[in-house]
Amino acid sequence: MAGALGKVGWKVLGYGFAIPAGIVVRKGISAAWTAAMGSDPPKNPEAPGTQWKEAIAWAAASGVAITVARMVAADGAARVYKTLTGHLPPGLEGSGP
């Protein structure tokens, strides 16, 4: 039972960190794009009117930003989980120092 509860707790904690981080990063990358490019980021990069250069730049910038935010959020959640329980979350045991 404790194992199942630990897995559920880890998922809840992970989402609790990931959702706000994703919102902040999406708003931040959008604001940075607008400041740098002078226009809003492409809403739909696949739309026929979107230039390839702009679509690729937006995909790269947002992809890197979201990936970094996801890693930071997962690390934060794992640290909190370890502080609360005394061990790493399920699936992360033995994967680091």
Number of C-alpha atoms within 10 A of each C-alpha: 5 7 9 10 10 15 14 13 15 20 15 13 18 21 15 14 20 21 12 13 17 17 12 14 18 16 11 14 17 19 16 15 19 13 11 10 11 10 11 13 20 18 10 10 16 11 10 8 9 13 12 12 8 14 17 12 14 19 14 11 14 19 12 12 16 19 13 14 21 19 12 15 22 18 14 16 22 21 16 17 20 13 11 10 11 10 13 19 20 16 9 10 10 7 7 6 4
